[in-house]
């Protein structure tokens, strides 16, 4: 039951970034987005993935893999469209 709670929370967390990613890529407007923020979030998410793997906590790994992917997508949009 606890693993399901973590999995559901992870899906909601990653899903919450999806509208921003889609909007950035559709509108090509990224002027107000901070590249430094995305760099820190990618680094932190990577650290959480390592932690989750070491602890064998797969919802933590999966959630942060999704977050790293979303933040990389926003960072790429920022570089490409700014």
Beta strands, then each sheet from edge to edge (+ up, - down):
end
